[in-house]
Protein backbone atom coordinates (compact mmCIF):
# COMPACT_ATOMS: atom_id res chain seq x y z
CA UNK A 1 0.00 0.00 0.00
CA UNK A 2 1.30 3.50 -0.87
CA UNK A 3 0.38 6.51 1.30
CA UNK A 4 1.01 10.05 0.07
CA UNK A 5 0.41 13.27 2.00
CA UNK A 6 -0.60 16.35 0.07
CA UNK A 7 -0.51 19.49 2.26
CA UNK A 8 0.36 23.16 2.49
CA UNK A 9 3.83 24.62 2.81
CA UNK A 10 4.01 24.02 6.54
CA UNK A 11 2.41 20.55 6.42
CA UNK A 12 -0.04 21.74 9.12
CA UNK A 13 -3.27 19.77 9.01
CA UNK A 14 -5.20 21.98 11.43
CA UNK A 15 -6.95 21.00 14.64
CA UNK A 16 -8.58 17.58 15.02
CA UNK A 17 -12.19 17.19 16.03
CA UNK A 18 -12.44 15.94 19.61
CA UNK A 19 -13.05 12.20 19.84
CA UNK A 20 -13.10 11.66 16.09
CA UNK A 21 -9.73 12.81 14.90
CA UNK A 22 -10.23 13.16 11.16
CA UNK A 23 -13.18 13.42 8.81
CA UNK A 24 -13.29 12.28 5.23
CA UNK A 25 -14.62 9.86 2.64
CA UNK A 26 -13.48 7.26 0.14
CA UNK A 27 -13.79 7.04 -3.61
CA UNK A 28 -13.06 4.04 -5.81
CA UNK A 29 -11.25 4.68 -9.08
CA UNK A 30 -10.65 1.62 -11.23
CA UNK A 31 -9.06 -1.05 -9.09
CA UNK A 32 -7.82 1.45 -6.50
CA UNK A 33 -9.65 3.04 -3.57
CA UNK A 34 -8.67 6.63 -2.70
CA UNK A 35 -9.33 7.66 0.90
CA UNK A 36 -9.69 11.45 1.37
CA UNK A 37 -9.11 12.42 4.96
CA UNK A 38 -9.58 16.10 5.91
CA UNK A 39 -9.94 18.15 9.05
CA UNK A 40 -13.10 19.81 10.35
CA UNK A 41 -11.93 23.36 9.69
CA UNK A 42 -10.50 22.66 6.22
CA UNK A 43 -12.19 24.19 3.18
CA UNK A 44 -14.71 21.96 1.47
CA UNK A 45 -12.34 21.10 -1.33
CA UNK A 46 -11.68 17.39 -0.95
CA UNK A 47 -12.18 16.44 -4.55
CA UNK A 48 -9.92 13.67 -5.87
CA UNK A 49 -6.49 15.02 -6.71
CA UNK A 50 -3.48 13.57 -8.43
CA UNK A 51 -0.56 12.92 -6.15
CA UNK A 52 1.36 16.17 -5.90
CA UNK A 53 -1.58 18.40 -6.82
CA UNK A 54 -1.83 21.64 -4.82
CA UNK A 55 -3.96 21.63 -1.68
CA UNK A 56 -6.04 24.46 -0.18
CA UNK A 57 -3.75 27.15 1.21
CA UNK A 58 -2.67 26.50 4.76
CA UNK A 59 -4.62 23.30 5.08
CA UNK A 60 -3.97 19.73 4.05
CA UNK A 61 -5.64 16.62 2.70
CA UNK A 62 -4.04 13.21 3.09
CA UNK A 63 -4.51 10.96 0.08
CA UNK A 64 -3.96 7.25 0.68
CA UNK A 65 -3.89 4.77 -2.20
CA UNK A 66 -4.49 1.09 -1.57
CA UNK A 67 -5.69 -1.93 -3.45
CA UNK A 68 -9.21 -3.12 -2.56
CA UNK A 69 -9.36 -5.28 0.55
CA UNK A 70 -11.01 -8.68 0.63
CA UNK A 71 -14.69 -8.62 1.52
CA UNK A 72 -15.66 -9.64 5.06
CA UNK A 73 -18.77 -11.21 6.49
CA UNK A 74 -19.80 -7.74 7.70
CA UNK A 75 -19.62 -6.38 4.13
CA UNK A 76 -21.90 -9.19 3.00
CA UNK A 77 -24.31 -8.45 5.85
CA UNK A 78 -24.48 -4.73 4.99
CA UNK A 79 -25.09 -5.39 1.30
CA UNK A 80 -27.77 -8.00 2.02
CA UNK A 81 -29.38 -5.90 4.76
CA UNK A 82 -29.07 -8.59 7.44
CA UNK A 83 -26.98 -9.32 10.50
CA UNK A 84 -23.64 -11.04 10.22
CA UNK A 85 -25.12 -13.91 12.27
CA UNK A 86 -27.66 -14.48 9.49
CA UNK A 87 -24.86 -14.55 6.92
CA UNK A 88 -23.09 -17.12 9.08
CA UNK A 89 -26.21 -19.29 9.20
CA UNK A 90 -26.48 -19.18 5.40
CA UNK A 91 -22.80 -20.03 4.95
CA UNK A 92 -23.07 -23.02 7.25
CA UNK A 93 -26.40 -24.17 5.79
CA UNK A 94 -28.16 -23.85 9.14
CA UNK A 95 -31.95 -23.71 9.52
CA UNK A 96 -34.20 -20.75 10.48
CA UNK A 97 -33.33 -18.58 7.47
CA UNK A 98 -36.13 -17.39 5.22
CA UNK A 99 -35.71 -18.43 1.56
CA UNK A 100 -35.86 -14.80 0.38
CA UNK A 101 -33.21 -13.82 2.93
CA UNK A 102 -31.00 -16.73 1.89
CA UNK A 103 -31.23 -15.60 -1.75
CA UNK A 104 -30.23 -12.02 -0.83
CA UNK A 105 -27.24 -13.24 1.15
CA UNK A 106 -26.11 -15.61 -1.61
CA UNK A 107 -26.37 -12.80 -4.17
CA UNK A 108 -24.30 -10.51 -1.92
CA UNK A 109 -21.68 -13.23 -1.49
CA UNK A 110 -21.45 -13.65 -5.24
CA UNK A 111 -21.31 -9.92 -5.94
CA UNK A 112 -18.56 -9.29 -3.37
CA UNK A 113 -16.73 -12.52 -4.23
CA UNK A 114 -16.66 -13.28 -0.55
CA UNK A 115 -14.61 -16.31 0.52
CA UNK A 116 -15.48 -17.57 4.04
CA UNK A 117 -12.66 -17.96 6.53
CA UNK A 118 -12.22 -21.62 7.53
CA UNK A 119 -11.13 -20.52 11.00
CA UNK A 120 -14.21 -18.34 11.47
CA UNK A 121 -16.49 -21.10 10.22
CA UNK A 122 -14.93 -23.55 12.66
CA UNK A 123 -15.62 -21.17 15.57
CA UNK A 124 -19.31 -21.00 14.64
CA UNK A 125 -19.95 -24.65 13.82
CA UNK A 126 -17.27 -26.27 16.01
CA UNK A 127 -16.38 -28.14 12.81
CA UNK A 128 -13.13 -27.76 10.86
CA UNK A 129 -14.40 -29.39 7.64
CA UNK A 130 -10.89 -30.72 7.10
CA UNK A 131 -9.63 -34.24 6.36
CA UNK A 132 -6.16 -35.69 6.67
CA UNK A 133 -4.96 -37.83 3.75
CA UNK A 134 -1.99 -40.18 4.03
CA UNK A 135 -0.49 -41.38 0.74
CA UNK A 136 2.62 -43.54 0.66
CA UNK A 137 5.20 -44.96 -1.69
CA UNK A 138 5.93 -44.13 -5.30
CA UNK A 139 3.14 -42.57 -7.39
CA UNK A 140 1.66 -45.85 -8.65
CA UNK A 141 -1.22 -45.45 -11.09
CA UNK A 142 -4.00 -46.91 -8.95
CA UNK A 143 -3.37 -45.11 -5.64
CA UNK A 144 -2.42 -41.86 -7.41
CA UNK A 145 -5.62 -41.91 -9.46
CA UNK A 146 -7.73 -42.66 -6.39
CA UNK A 147 -6.08 -39.77 -4.52
CA UNK A 148 -6.81 -37.41 -7.42
CA UNK A 149 -10.52 -38.27 -7.50
CA UNK A 150 -10.78 -38.24 -3.69
CA UNK A 151 -9.47 -34.67 -3.61
CA UNK A 152 -11.76 -33.61 -6.44
CA UNK A 153 -14.78 -35.01 -4.58
CA UNK A 154 -13.70 -33.26 -1.37
CA UNK A 155 -13.43 -29.89 -3.14
CA UNK A 156 -16.90 -30.37 -4.60
CA UNK A 157 -18.24 -31.09 -1.11
CA UNK A 158 -16.47 -27.97 0.29
CA UNK A 159 -14.06 -29.94 2.47
CA UNK A 160 -10.35 -29.16 2.75
CA UNK A 161 -7.74 -31.92 2.59
CA UNK A 162 -4.33 -31.90 4.28
CA UNK A 163 -2.16 -34.39 2.37
CA UNK A 164 0.97 -36.11 3.63
CA UNK A 165 2.87 -38.03 0.93
CA UNK A 166 5.34 -40.39 2.57
CA UNK A 167 8.26 -42.28 1.12
CA UNK A 168 9.35 -43.36 4.60
CA UNK A 169 6.70 -45.74 5.89
CA UNK A 170 8.32 -46.52 9.23
CA UNK A 171 5.72 -46.67 12.02
CA UNK A 172 7.24 -43.64 13.76
CA UNK A 173 6.85 -41.52 10.60
CA UNK A 174 3.24 -42.58 10.13
CA UNK A 175 2.37 -41.86 13.76
CA UNK A 176 4.00 -38.43 13.51
CA UNK A 177 1.83 -37.56 10.51
CA UNK A 178 -1.34 -38.70 12.26
CA UNK A 179 -0.46 -36.65 15.34
CA UNK A 180 0.15 -33.59 13.14
CA UNK A 181 -3.28 -34.08 11.57
CA UNK A 182 -4.88 -34.25 15.00
CA UNK A 183 -3.24 -30.95 15.96
CA UNK A 184 -4.90 -29.46 12.86
CA UNK A 185 -8.28 -30.65 14.18
CA UNK A 186 -9.06 -32.84 11.18
CA UNK A 187 -12.42 -34.59 11.45
CA UNK A 188 -11.33 -37.79 9.73
CA UNK A 189 -8.36 -39.49 8.06
CA UNK A 190 -8.13 -41.29 4.71
CA UNK A 191 -5.30 -43.72 3.99
CA UNK A 192 -4.44 -44.40 0.34
CA UNK A 193 -1.65 -46.94 0.12
CA UNK A 194 -0.95 -50.37 -1.23
CA UNK A 195 1.21 -51.24 1.78
CA UNK A 196 -0.48 -53.29 4.45
CA UNK A 197 1.86 -52.15 7.20
CA UNK A 198 0.76 -48.52 6.84
CA UNK A 199 -2.90 -49.39 7.41
CA UNK A 200 -1.91 -51.62 10.35
CA UNK A 201 -0.11 -48.73 12.08
CA UNK A 202 -3.00 -46.29 11.68
CA UNK A 203 -5.57 -48.88 12.76
CA UNK A 204 -3.46 -49.72 15.82
CA UNK A 205 -3.55 -46.10 17.04
CA UNK A 206 -7.25 -46.52 17.96
CA UNK A 207 -8.13 -42.94 17.02
CA UNK A 208 -11.25 -41.16 18.23
CA UNK A 209 -11.96 -39.85 14.72
CA UNK A 210 -13.06 -41.95 11.73
CA UNK A 211 -10.44 -43.56 9.49
CA UNK A 212 -11.10 -44.97 6.02
CA UNK A 213 -8.47 -46.95 4.09
CA UNK A 214 -8.15 -47.95 0.44
CA UNK A 215 -8.47 -51.70 0.89
CA UNK A 216 -10.97 -54.23 -0.42
CA UNK A 217 -10.83 -56.58 2.55
CA UNK A 218 -12.67 -55.73 5.77
CA UNK A 219 -10.72 -55.37 9.01
CA UNK A 220 -11.43 -54.60 12.65
CA UNK A 221 -11.16 -51.00 13.86
CA UNK A 222 -11.08 -49.33 10.47
CA UNK A 223 -13.43 -48.81 7.54
CA UNK A 224 -12.19 -50.02 4.15
CA UNK A 225 -13.22 -49.04 0.63
CA UNK A 226 -11.91 -50.39 -2.65
CA UNK A 227 -12.25 -52.72 -5.60
CA UNK A 228 -12.49 -56.45 -5.10
CA UNK A 229 -8.97 -57.42 -6.15
CA UNK A 230 -9.61 -61.10 -5.46
CA UNK A 231 -12.68 -61.20 -7.71
CA UNK A 232 -10.86 -59.30 -10.46
CA UNK A 233 -7.99 -61.80 -10.46
CA UNK A 234 -10.34 -64.78 -10.61
CA UNK A 235 -12.13 -63.14 -13.56
CA UNK A 236 -8.83 -62.76 -15.44
CA UNK A 237 -7.76 -66.38 -14.84
CA UNK A 238 -11.21 -67.73 -15.68
CA UNK A 239 -11.08 -65.82 -18.97
CA UNK A 240 -7.72 -67.35 -19.89
CA UNK A 241 -8.92 -70.83 -18.93
CA UNK A 242 -11.98 -70.27 -21.06
CA UNK A 243 -9.68 -69.63 -24.02
CA UNK A 244 -8.19 -73.10 -23.52
CA UNK A 245 -5.09 -72.18 -21.49
CA UNK A 246 -4.02 -74.72 -18.88
CA UNK A 247 -0.55 -73.44 -17.96
CA UNK A 248 -1.24 -69.93 -16.62
CA UNK A 249 1.69 -68.37 -14.77
CA UNK A 250 1.60 -65.31 -12.53
CA UNK A 251 3.95 -62.38 -12.00
CA UNK A 252 3.03 -61.16 -8.52
CA UNK A 253 3.28 -57.69 -7.01
CA UNK A 254 5.25 -56.70 -3.89
CA UNK A 255 4.86 -58.99 -0.89
CA UNK A 256 3.84 -56.08 1.39
CA UNK A 257 1.06 -54.99 -0.96
CA UNK A 258 -2.52 -55.72 0.07
CA UNK A 259 -3.71 -55.65 -3.54
CA UNK A 260 -0.93 -57.92 -4.77
CA UNK A 261 -1.75 -60.52 -2.12
CA UNK A 262 -5.43 -60.51 -3.04
CA UNK A 263 -4.69 -60.83 -6.76
CA UNK A 264 -2.33 -63.75 -6.17
CA UNK A 265 -4.90 -65.42 -3.92
CA UNK A 266 -7.55 -65.03 -6.62
CA UNK A 267 -5.21 -66.51 -9.24
CA UNK A 268 -4.39 -69.52 -7.06
CA UNK A 269 -8.00 -70.19 -6.08
CA UNK A 270 -9.31 -70.00 -9.64
CA UNK A 271 -6.65 -72.43 -10.86
CA UNK A 272 -7.35 -74.78 -7.96
CA UNK A 273 -11.07 -74.75 -8.73
CA UNK A 274 -10.21 -76.03 -12.21
CA UNK A 275 -7.62 -78.57 -11.10
CA UNK A 276 -4.75 -76.59 -12.64
CA UNK A 277 -1.24 -76.12 -11.23
CA UNK A 278 -0.10 -72.70 -9.99
CA UNK A 279 3.24 -71.44 -11.24
CA UNK A 280 4.53 -68.08 -10.05
CA UNK A 281 7.39 -66.69 -12.11
CA UNK A 282 8.42 -63.98 -9.65
CA UNK A 283 7.56 -61.12 -7.29
CA UNK A 284 7.97 -57.73 -8.90
CA UNK A 285 7.82 -54.12 -7.69
CA UNK A 286 5.04 -52.95 -10.07
CA UNK A 287 7.53 -51.50 -12.56
CA UNK A 288 8.03 -52.33 -16.27
CA UNK A 289 11.66 -53.10 -15.41
CA UNK A 290 10.56 -55.87 -13.06
CA UNK A 291 8.32 -57.30 -15.77
CA UNK A 292 11.18 -57.23 -18.26
CA UNK A 293 13.64 -58.86 -15.83
CA UNK A 294 11.34 -61.76 -14.96
CA UNK A 295 10.21 -62.06 -18.59
CA UNK A 296 13.80 -62.55 -19.70
CA UNK A 297 14.60 -65.07 -16.93
CA UNK A 298 11.48 -67.24 -16.70
CA UNK A 299 11.21 -70.74 -18.15
CA UNK A 300 8.76 -70.59 -21.06
CA UNK A 301 8.57 -74.33 -21.59
CA UNK A 302 4.92 -75.27 -21.91
CA UNK A 303 3.80 -71.79 -20.80
CA UNK A 304 0.91 -70.35 -22.83
CA UNK A 305 -0.39 -67.48 -20.65
CA UNK A 306 0.78 -65.07 -17.94
CA UNK A 307 -1.41 -63.06 -15.60
CA UNK A 308 0.57 -60.00 -14.45
CA UNK A 309 -0.41 -58.28 -11.21
CA UNK A 310 -0.48 -54.88 -12.91
CA UNK A 311 -0.28 -53.36 -16.38
CA UNK A 312 3.18 -51.85 -15.95
CA UNK A 313 4.78 -55.24 -15.31
CA UNK A 314 2.76 -56.65 -18.21
CA UNK A 315 4.41 -54.03 -20.46
CA UNK A 316 7.85 -55.24 -19.35
CA UNK A 317 6.84 -58.86 -19.94
CA UNK A 318 5.73 -58.09 -23.50
CA UNK A 319 9.02 -56.35 -24.19
CA UNK A 320 11.04 -59.30 -22.83
CA UNK A 321 9.06 -61.87 -24.81
CA UNK A 322 9.64 -59.86 -27.97
CA UNK A 323 13.38 -59.75 -27.27
CA UNK A 324 13.32 -63.53 -26.79
CA UNK A 325 11.69 -64.01 -30.16
CA UNK A 326 8.26 -64.90 -28.75
CA UNK A 327 5.08 -63.39 -30.08
CA UNK A 328 2.20 -62.04 -28.00
CA UNK A 329 -0.38 -63.50 -28.23
CA UNK A 330 0.63 -66.20 -30.73
CA UNK A 331 3.10 -67.84 -28.33
CA UNK A 332 2.06 -66.40 -24.97
CA UNK A 333 -1.13 -64.58 -23.98
CA UNK A 334 -0.77 -61.71 -21.47
CA UNK A 335 -3.37 -60.21 -19.11
CA UNK A 336 -2.65 -57.22 -16.87
CA UNK A 337 -4.53 -55.39 -14.13
CA UNK A 338 -5.64 -51.71 -13.71
CA UNK A 339 -6.21 -50.60 -17.33
CA UNK A 340 -3.73 -47.73 -17.42
CA UNK A 341 -4.27 -45.19 -20.25
CA UNK A 342 -1.41 -46.68 -22.30
CA UNK A 343 -2.83 -50.22 -22.23
CA UNK A 344 -5.06 -49.85 -25.29
CA UNK A 345 -2.22 -48.28 -27.33
CA UNK A 346 0.39 -51.02 -26.88
CA UNK A 347 1.27 -53.39 -29.69
CA UNK A 348 -0.72 -55.53 -29.29
CA UNK A 349 -3.28 -53.67 -27.12
CA UNK A 350 -3.30 -55.19 -23.64
CA UNK A 351 -6.13 -57.31 -22.26
CA UNK A 352 -6.54 -56.23 -18.65
CA UNK A 353 -8.80 -55.84 -15.63
CA UNK A 354 -10.20 -52.33 -15.22
CA UNK A 355 -10.69 -50.61 -11.88
CA UNK A 356 -12.92 -47.52 -11.71
CA UNK A 357 -10.62 -45.25 -9.71
CA UNK A 358 -12.94 -42.25 -9.99
CA UNK A 359 -15.74 -44.30 -8.43
CA UNK A 360 -13.41 -45.58 -5.69
CA UNK A 361 -12.17 -42.07 -4.85
CA UNK A 362 -15.72 -40.74 -4.57
CA UNK A 363 -16.77 -43.74 -2.47
CA UNK A 364 -13.87 -43.20 -0.07
CA UNK A 365 -14.93 -39.62 0.56
CA UNK A 366 -18.61 -40.55 0.82
CA UNK A 367 -17.93 -43.25 3.41
CA UNK A 368 -15.56 -41.03 5.41
CA UNK A 369 -18.04 -38.14 5.52
CA UNK A 370 -20.76 -40.60 6.49
CA UNK A 371 -18.66 -41.82 9.41
CA UNK A 372 -17.91 -38.24 10.43
CA UNK A 373 -21.62 -37.44 10.44
CA UNK A 374 -22.53 -40.56 12.40
CA UNK A 375 -23.44 -42.97 9.61
CA UNK A 376 -21.32 -46.11 9.81
CA UNK A 377 -22.81 -47.86 6.79
CA UNK A 378 -20.06 -49.41 4.63
CA UNK A 379 -20.20 -49.70 0.85
CA UNK A 380 -19.64 -53.02 -0.93
CA UNK A 381 -16.36 -53.33 -2.81
CA UNK A 382 -16.68 -52.53 -6.49
CA UNK A 383 -16.07 -55.36 -8.94
CA UNK A 384 -13.35 -54.79 -11.59
CA UNK A 385 -14.27 -55.51 -15.21
CA UNK A 386 -12.33 -57.53 -17.77
CA UNK A 387 -11.32 -55.50 -20.85
CA UNK A 388 -10.62 -57.87 -23.73
CA UNK A 389 -8.04 -56.70 -26.27
CA UNK A 390 -5.49 -58.29 -28.62
CA UNK A 391 -2.82 -59.58 -26.17
CA UNK A 392 -4.74 -62.85 -25.66
CA UNK A 393 -5.93 -65.55 -28.01
CA UNK A 394 -7.89 -68.77 -27.98
CA UNK A 395 -5.77 -71.90 -28.21
CA UNK A 396 -6.52 -74.18 -31.13
CA UNK A 397 -6.73 -77.96 -30.83
CA UNK A 398 -2.94 -78.30 -31.08
CA UNK A 399 -2.36 -75.71 -28.35
Secondary structure, 3 states (H helix, E strand, C coil): CEEEEECCCCCCCCCCECCCECEEEEEEECCEEEEEEECCCCCCCCCCCCCCCCCCCCCCEEEEEEECCCCCHHHHHHHHCCCHHHHHHHHCCCCCCCHHHHHHHHHHHHHHCCCCCHHHHHHHHCCCCEEEEEEECCCCHHHHHHHHHHHHHHHHCCCEEEEEEECCCCHHHHHHHHHHHHHCCCCEEEEECCEHHHHHHHHHCCCCCEEEEECCCCECCEEEECECHHHHHHHHHHHHHHCCCCCEEEEECCCCEHHHHHHHHHHHHHHHHCCCCCEEEEECCCCHHHHHHHHHHCCCCCCCEEEECCHHHHHHHHHHHHHCCCCCCCCCEEECCECCCCHHHCCCCCEEEECCHHHHHHHHHHHHHHHHCCCCCCCCCECCEEECCCCCCCCCCCC
